[in-house]
């Protein structure tokens, strides 16, 4: 099982595609590390996110609790607080860091509303890389403004031998956005095809599965039927900064609060059963890595067969067809 844990909705950025910063939590309202102690041990993955998690000074305390329960932890950040991030990384070199960068300097700083955001994010990446942290990388959330920035960032990631993650704009209560939209669909299709093809040519197996995920992004943008079912609330849970336990960060459903009740009690409750029924009926059709990665692992034969088929196409035809989008 995977966990998404947002420890704050405070943020120093002013992103165009996300309005969390307009609705910040108060420090007195936010979940504390002790409230996560009832989470069961044996989780495969946890993502610490926000808001911007490093506006808090106790990220390490969350790590201390989660490391007893989770095999792998990654922190998502805009990379602005370099000194804080480096102090943490030097103490916990087994923790992953993912920095959000939306393009080259002008595009990034415009989209994130953060002066010198690109410079600070890149500086953090370089210092983490120089220190020798292994699990580092950056990612882009694609919108109309930065479609043509995606491949430039990908090439930069390849040169630095860093992980490269992708997302497209979504509309959910979590982002406080309901007007995000991709209008330059043909342009994005072309760029995603190029990215997917290059990843399939990679020698890294992990990139092959990222290629499948990016195919899923194209499918999502073009209104295709979700490639894999969503099992949020079963193989994934989301804890928000108030301590509410939810299936994911896309559905505004809560089954209780970890400040009041233990995880096991909530997870096995009638409210949890109702939550899972609502997940099965959900029509949002979203394609975000948090909810996609667990089901990709559970049904690995589906992306694996897709990978095999398209790699054979590359071998025989030197190009691949990615227009076979399932219709809704």
N, C-alpha and C positions, 0 to 999 in steps of 0.2 A: 504494500500500500504506500501511496505517496501523500505528502502533505504540502499545502501552500499556506504559509503563515505570514500575514501582514501585521507587522508590529506597530505601525503608525500610519495615519493618513496625512501626517504633516509632510510637506515637501518644499524644497528650496527652488524647484523648477516651476515653470508656468507653461506646461506643454499644451500645444494646440489640440492634440488628439486625445487628451485625458484631462479631466477637470477635478481630479482628486484634490488638488491643491486649493480649490475653492471651498472645500468642505473638510478642513483639517480637524483631526481629533485634538482634544486637550490632553496634555500629559497625564493629568489626574484620571482620565477616562481609560487610558490605554492598558492593555494586558501586560502583566508582569511575567518574568520567567517562571516564577513558582506556579503560575496557572497552567503551565504546559506539563507539569509533572505527572498528570494522570494519563497522558498520551502513552499508548502501549509501546513497548520495545519491539524491535524487529522491523521497523519501517525501512523501506528501500531507499527513499529519497525525500528530502525536505528542501523547499525553497523559501528562504526568508526574504520578504519583500515589503513594500509599502504602498503608497508614499515612498519616501526616501528613508530607508532604514537607518542610515548613518546620521540622521538628525538626532537620534537617540545616542546616549553615551553608554548604554548597557547591552549592546549587541553581543558582546562576549559572554554575558551572563545567560543569554538565550542559547548560545552555542554550548555552554557547559551542560545545560539541561538536555538539549537535543542530541548531543553526541552520545549519550547513554542509550538512545532510542533509535537512532537513524544511521544507516550505513553511509550515506553520502549527503552532504549539505552544500547548497549553493546559495550565495547571497546576491540578489539583484540590486544594482545601484546605478546612479548616474555618474559615479566616479568623481564627484566634485570634492569630496572631503578626503583628499589624498593621504594626509597624515594619519587620520583615524583608520583608514582602510589598511595602510601599511603596518601600523602598530598591531592591528588584529591579525593580518596575514603572517606576520613574523612569529606570532604565538600559536597560530593555527594554520600551518602550511598545508594541511590536508583538506581544508575547506575551499570550495570553488568560489570564484568571483566572476560575475557577468556584468559588464558595463554597457549601458544603453547609449548608443551613438546613432544619430539619425541621418548622418551624412557627413560631408566635408564641412569645414568650419561655418560657412554662411548658412547652409541649410540646417545644420544641427542647432546652432544657436537661435535661429529663427523659430524652428519648430519647438524647441525646448524652453524658449523664453529665458535663457540662462546665459548671461554675459560670460564669455570665455569658457562656456561649457565644453566645447570640443577640446580646447587646450587642456583643461583640467582632467577630462576623461582620458585623453590620450596619455597625458603625463602619468596618471595612475596606472594605466596599462603598461607603460614602459617601465615604471618602477617595479611593478609586480613581476614583469618578465625578467628584469635584471636581477631581482632577488632570487628568481628560480622557482616561483610558484607554478605548479604544473597545471592545475585546473582553472585556467583563466581564458577569457574571451570577451567578445562583445557582440551586440545584436542590434538590429534595426526593426522599428515598427514602420511598415511601409504605408505611405499615404500618397495622394496625388503629388504633393510637393517634393518628395524625395525618391520617387521610383527610379530615376536615373542615377541616384547615389548608391543604390544597393550593390551593384557589381563593383563599384570603386572600393567600397568598404570590404567586400569579399576578397578582392585582390590584395588589399592591405592585410587582411587576416591571414591569407595564404603566405604572404611574404614574412610575416611575424610568427607563423606557425601557431596561430591562436584559433580557438573555437569561434565559429560564426553562427549566430542564431538569427532566425527571421520570424517576423509576425506581420500581420496586416491589421489595420485599424478595425476595432470591433465596437459595438454599442452595447453596454451593459450598465446596470446600476452602479457597479464597482467603479467604472471610469466616470460616472455621471455624464455620460455622452450618449446621445441618441440621434446625432446628425452626422456621424462619421460616414463617409461614403467614398468609394473609389469610382471615379468617372473615366479615368484613362485606362480602361480595362485592357484594350489591345496592347498598349505600351507595356503594361505590367505583365501581360501574358508572355510577351516576347522576352522580357528580362527574366522572368521566372523560368522560362524554358531554357534560357542560357545558363542560369545558375544551376538548375536541376541537372542539365547535361554535364556540366563541368564537375559537379559533385559525384555523378555516376562514374566519371572517368578517374576519380581520385583513387589512390591506393589505400585510403583509409576506409574500412568497412563502415565506420560510424557515419561517414559522409554519404554512403549509399542510402542509409536509412533517413538521413536528413533530406536527401533528394526526394524520397517518398513523401516526407512531410511537406516539402515545398510544392510538390505536385498537388497535395491536399489543399495548400493555400490557393493555388490557381483554381482548383475545383471550387473552393469556397467563394472566391471573388466572382466566379462566373455563375454562381447560383446552383452549383451541382449538389447532388445528395451527398451528405457526409459519408466519407469513405469507410469509416469504422464507427460502431455504436459508441455512445457516451455512457460510461459507467461511473460518473461522478457520484459520490455518496456511497460507493461500494469499494472502488480501488483508489479513491482520492477523497480527501477532505480539505476544507478551507477554514482557517481560523482568522477572523477579522480582528482589528485592533481593540474592539470592545470585548473580545472573548467569545463572540458568538460562533458556534460551530455550524458550518454550512457545507453543502455538497461541493461547491466550486465558487469561483469569483464571477460567475456569469448568471447565476440564479439567485434571486433575492428571497431565499428560504433559510430559516434557521431552525435547528432542532433543540436549541438550548444554549446555555452559556457556561463556559469552563470556569468562570469565577464562582459559579454557584454549584454546579454538578460535575462529577467526574466524567471523563471521556467514555468509559465503558458503559456507564449508565445511560448516557445520551445516545451512543451509537447503537445500542440494542433496544431502544425505546420504540413505542408505537409511532411517535413523531418521526423517527428515522425511517420506519417502514413507509409512512406516507410520503416522506421526502423522496425515497427511491422510486415510488410510483410516479411522482411528478417529474423526476428526471427522465423516466421512460417516455413520458408524454411531451417532453420539452421539444419545441420546434425551432429553437434559435439556430441550430445547425452550425454552431461556432466551431472553429478549428484553431485552438490555442494549445501550445505545447504542454501546458500543465495537465490538461485533460486528455490529450492525444497520446502522450508518451506511455502512460500505463497500459492503455488498450493495445498500443503497438507491440508492447512486450508480451501481453497475454495472447495476442493473436498474431504472433510474429510471422507465421507462414503467409499471411496476406501481403504485408510489405515485402517479404522475402521473394515471393513469386513475382511480384511487380518488378522488383530489382532484377531478378534473373531474366525476365522477358525483355526488359529495356536494355540491359547490358548485352544481350544477344543481338538486339537490333543494332546497337552501336558497332558490334563486331562485324555483322554481316552487311549493314547498310550505311554505316558511318554517320547515321543520324537516327533520331528517335521521334516517334509520334507521341505527343502528349495532349491530343485533342479528344481523347476517349473519355470525356467527363460524364459520369453517370447523371442522368436526368432526374429531377425531383418528381 
